[in-house]
Amino acid sequence: MSDGLLSRFRRVAGERSLRPNTVERYTFWLKNFHSFTGKPASQWRDRDISDYIHHLRQDRYSSTSRKQALCAVIFAFKHILQIEPGALDLPPAPKTPDRLKVIPSREEIGRVISGMRGQARLMALVMYGSGVRVEECCHLRVQDIDFSHATIRVHSGKGDKDRLTLLPAALAPALHRQIAWRSALHERDLADGAGFVELPGRLSRKYPSAPRELGWQYLFPSTQIRRGHRWHTTPEAVGKAVRLSRRAAGVATRLTPHTFRHGFATHAMQAGNDPATIQRLLGHTSLQTTMTYLHGDRARGVSPLDCHADTSCTPRA
């Protein structure tokens, strides 16, 4: 894929608020599509899309990968090439089978988090305690923590949606300390002639002094300063800390930063929250999406090995 098309894609992706991981995946599929067609983008046609998806099916790509590839190519046609694809001859998409999802217990999650250190540990607690995604946690600003209303404000989350979620009372002291430390770091940056931060959209033009205000600074900063700007830590850094801690804790269950979000949903339901409340806190449009996050911790029913001939068997509730 030419550098010109790639730069246009990234510009349009930024204008349409695509998440960084979405941009990365779309970039991969567009490069793959370009390699498949062997043609410049100006010569891409509807038939190329159909042929490409059939090719992915023949190579036994999963339905999820094929759907992602199709979305990437359609995005490029509509928003970069300004071409509206017509009727496409696509292979039938197989129904995605239900997979058994295993969520670590509260004790296992606690062991992993206890083995973490520094702001990565606090971020894990925020993700597990409030259900925010790892990308959303990385992008939190100091002013997004509302102690008076015990809420965390999530701006431009997945789907470019805003929402409120819980600020656990147990995390308030640690977050107060984090903000105090962040304030001291910002004062040092200002003294060094830095202290800037990227603002959403065109806010930096509307409010010229805002990029150096504490409230707009990232709550969980990076160690990197580029052109006077202090950036946020990355999902990769958090993921690495989680992996190392999981291994050290001897937890066999697969656990990633996104597992904390699933754990929040499942354990919040077990704590008595109804699915509609969990849906609102997670920011899902559909309750059906939320239900995929609610994983039972045991099979329902009674084994015949647990029954005796002279007693009745009553299934567990």
C-alpha positions in Angstrom: 0.0 0.0 0.0 1.4 3.4 -1.0 2.5 5.9 1.7 0.0 8.4 0.3 -2.9 6.1 0.8 -1.7 5.0 4.2 -1.3 8.6 5.4 -4.8 9.4 4.1 -6.2 6.4 5.9 -4.6 7.5 9.2 -5.9 11.1 8.7 -9.4 9.9 8.1 -9.2 7.4 10.9 -8.3 10.2 13.3 -11.1 12.4 12.0 -13.6 9.5 12.6 -12.1 8.7 16.0 -11.1 5.1 15.3 -9.4 3.5 18.3 -5.6 3.0 17.9 -6.0 -0.8 17.9 -8.6 -0.6 15.2 -6.3 1.6 13.1 -3.5 -1.0 13.5 -5.8 -3.9 12.5 -7.3 -2.0 9.5 -3.8 -1.1 8.4 -2.8 -4.8 8.4 -5.9 -5.9 6.4 -5.5 -3.0 3.9 -1.9 -3.9 3.2 -3.0 -7.6 2.9 -5.7 -6.6 0.4 -3.3 -4.5 -1.6 -0.9 -7.4 -1.8 -3.8 -9.7 -2.9 -5.0 -7.5 -5.7 -1.5 -6.4 -6.9 -3.1 -3.2 -8.1 -2.9 0.5 -7.0 -5.9 1.7 -5.0 -7.2 3.8 -7.9 -7.9 0.5 -9.8 -9.7 -1.3 -6.9 -13.2 -2.5 -7.8 -16.1 -4.2 -6.1 -15.1 -7.5 -7.6 -11.8 -7.3 -5.8 -13.5 -7.2 -2.5 -15.6 -10.3 -3.3 -12.6 -12.2 -4.6 -10.5 -11.2 -1.5 -13.1 -12.5 1.0 -13.5 -15.7 -0.9 -9.7 -16.1 -0.9 -9.7 -15.6 3.0 -12.4 -18.3 3.3 -10.4 -20.7 1.1 -7.3 -20.1 3.3 -9.5 -21.0 6.3 -9.4 -17.6 8.0 -11.9 -17.4 10.9 -15.2 -15.7 10.4 -14.0 -12.9 12.8 -10.9 -12.2 10.7 -12.9 -12.2 7.5 -15.4 -9.8 9.0 -12.6 -7.5 10.2 -10.9 -7.6 6.8 -14.2 -6.7 5.1 -14.8 -3.8 7.5 -11.3 -2.5 6.8 -11.7 -2.6 3.0 -15.2 -1.2 3.0 -13.9 1.7 5.2 -11.2 2.4 2.7 -13.6 2.4 -0.2 -16.2 4.6 1.4 -14.1 7.1 3.3 -10.8 7.3 1.4 -11.5 6.4 -2.2 -15.1 7.9 -1.9 -16.5 4.8 -3.7 -19.7 3.2 -2.5 -19.4 -0.6 -3.0 -22.3 -2.2 -4.7 -23.8 -5.6 -4.2 -21.0 -8.0 -3.2 -20.8 -11.7 -3.9 -19.6 -12.8 -0.5 -19.4 -16.3 1.0 -21.9 -17.1 3.8 -20.5 -16.2 7.1 -20.6 -19.2 9.5 -22.3 -18.8 12.8 -19.8 -18.1 15.5 -20.0 -21.1 17.9 -20.4 -20.4 21.6 -17.1 -20.9 23.4 -16.5 -21.6 27.0 -15.2 -18.5 28.7 -13.3 -18.9 31.9 -13.0 -15.9 34.2 -10.5 -16.0 37.0 -11.9 -16.0 40.5 -11.8 -13.0 42.7 -9.0 -14.7 44.7 -6.9 -15.3 41.5 -7.5 -11.7 40.3 -6.5 -10.5 43.7 -3.2 -12.5 43.6 -2.3 -11.1 40.2 -3.0 -7.5 41.2 -1.2 -7.8 44.5 1.9 -8.8 42.6 1.9 -5.7 40.5 3.6 -2.5 41.4 3.3 1.2 40.8 0.7 2.8 38.6 0.2 -0.4 36.6 -1.3 -1.9 39.9 -3.6 1.0 40.4 -4.7 0.8 36.8 -5.5 -2.8 37.2 -7.6 -2.0 40.3 -9.4 0.8 38.4 -10.2 -1.6 35.5 -11.4 -4.3 37.8 -13.3 -1.9 40.1 -15.1 0.1 37.4 -15.1 -1.9 34.2 -13.2 0.5 32.0 -11.2 -0.8 29.1 -7.4 -0.7 29.2 -7.4 2.0 26.4 -9.9 4.0 28.3 -7.9 3.7 31.5 -4.7 4.9 29.7 -6.6 8.0 28.4 -8.1 9.1 31.7 -7.4 12.7 32.6 -7.0 14.0 36.1 -10.3 15.9 35.9 -12.1 12.6 34.9 -12.0 11.5 38.6 -15.0 12.9 40.4 -14.6 12.1 44.1 -17.7 14.1 45.2 -20.0 11.9 43.1 -17.9 8.7 43.3 -17.8 8.5 39.5 -15.2 8.1 36.7 -15.9 10.0 33.5 -15.0 8.1 30.3 -14.8 10.3 27.2 -14.6 9.0 23.6 -14.7 5.4 24.6 -15.3 2.6 22.1 -17.6 3.8 19.4 -16.7 7.4 20.4 -19.2 7.3 23.3 -19.0 9.0 26.7 -20.3 7.4 29.9 -20.1 7.5 33.7 -19.0 4.5 35.7 -18.2 3.7 39.3 -15.4 5.1 41.4 -15.0 2.4 44.1 -14.7 3.9 47.6 -11.8 1.6 48.3 -9.7 3.2 45.6 -10.3 6.9 46.6 -7.2 7.1 48.9 -4.9 5.6 46.2 -6.4 7.9 43.5 -5.9 10.9 45.8 -2.2 9.9 46.1 -1.9 9.4 42.4 -3.3 12.8 41.6 -1.0 14.4 44.2 2.0 12.7 42.6 0.8 13.6 39.1 0.5 17.3 40.2 4.1 17.3 41.5 5.3 15.7 38.2 3.4 18.3 36.2 5.0 21.1 38.2 8.4 19.7 37.4 7.5 19.5 33.7 6.3 23.1 33.7 9.6 24.2 35.4 11.5 22.4 32.6 9.5 24.3 29.9 7.3 21.4 29.1 3.9 20.4 30.7 1.9 20.2 27.5 -0.7 17.6 26.6 -2.7 16.7 23.6 -6.4 17.9 23.7 -9.3 16.4 21.9 -10.4 18.0 18.6 -9.7 21.7 18.4 -9.9 22.5 22.1 -6.3 23.6 22.2 -7.2 26.4 19.8 -10.3 27.4 21.7 -8.6 27.3 25.1 -4.9 28.1 24.4 -3.8 27.7 28.1 -5.7 24.4 28.6 -2.8 22.1 27.3 -0.7 23.1 30.4 -3.5 22.8 33.0 -3.3 20.0 35.5 -6.9 18.9 34.9 -6.2 18.0 31.3 -3.1 16.0 32.1 -3.2 12.2 31.7 -3.8 10.5 35.1 -1.4 7.7 34.2 1.5 9.3 32.4 4.3 7.9 30.3 7.9 8.5 31.1 8.3 9.9 27.6 8.1 13.6 26.8 8.1 14.6 23.1 8.2 18.2 21.9 7.2 19.3 25.4 4.2 16.9 25.6 3.8 14.3 28.4 2.0 11.3 27.0 0.0 8.6 28.6 1.2 5.1 29.4 0.3 2.4 26.9 -1.9 -0.7 27.0 1.2 -2.7 26.0 3.0 -1.6 29.2 0.0 -2.6 31.3 -0.3 -5.9 29.5 3.3 -6.7 30.2 2.9 -6.0 33.9 -0.2 -8.3 34.0 1.6 -11.1 32.3 4.6 -11.0 34.5 2.5 -10.9 37.7 0.2 -13.7 36.5 3.2 -16.0 36.0 4.8 -15.1 39.3 1.4 -15.7 41.1 1.1 -19.2 39.4 -2.3 -18.4 38.0 -3.0 -20.9 35.2 -6.2 -19.1 33.9 -5.5 -16.8 31.0 -5.6 -13.3 32.1 -5.1 -10.0 30.2 -6.0 -6.4 31.0 -9.4 -7.0 29.3 -10.1 -9.9 31.7 -10.5 -7.3 34.4 -13.5 -5.9 32.5 -15.0 -9.3 32.2 -14.3 -9.9 35.9 -16.0 -6.7 36.8 -19.1 -7.6 34.9 -19.3 -11.2 36.3 -18.5 -10.4 39.9 -20.7 -7.3 39.9 -23.6 -9.5 38.9 -22.7 -11.9 41.7 -22.6 -9.0 44.1 -26.3 -8.3 43.3 -26.2 -5.8 40.4 -28.8 -6.4 37.7 -27.7 -6.8 34.0 -29.2 -3.4 33.0 -27.0 -1.6 35.5 -24.0 -3.5 34.4 -24.8 -2.7 30.8 -24.9 1.0 31.6 -21.6 0.9 33.5 -19.9 -1.0 30.7 -21.3 1.4 28.1 -22.9 -1.2 25.9 -25.7 -0.2 23.5 -27.2 -3.7 23.5 -28.0 -5.9 26.6 -27.1 -8.9 24.4 -23.5 -7.6 24.3 -23.4 -7.3 28.1 -24.6 -10.8 28.5 -21.5 -12.1 26.8 -19.5 -10.6 29.7 -21.6 -12.3 32.4 -19.9 -15.7 32.8 -21.2 -18.3 35.3 -18.8 -19.8 37.6 -20.3 -23.3 37.7 -22.4 -25.7 35.7 -26.1 -25.8 36.6 -27.7 -29.1 37.6 -26.9 -32.1 39.7 -24.6 -35.0 38.9 -25.9 -38.5 39.4 -22.8 -39.2 41.4 -24.0 -36.7 44.0 -27.4 -38.5 44.4 -28.2 -41.4 46.6 -30.8 -44.1 45.8 -32.9 -43.3 48.8 -32.9 -39.5 48.4 -34.3 -37.1 45.8 -32.1 -34.9 43.6 -32.9 -31.3 43.5 -31.1 -29.2 40.9 -29.1 -26.3 42.3 -30.5 -22.9 41.8 
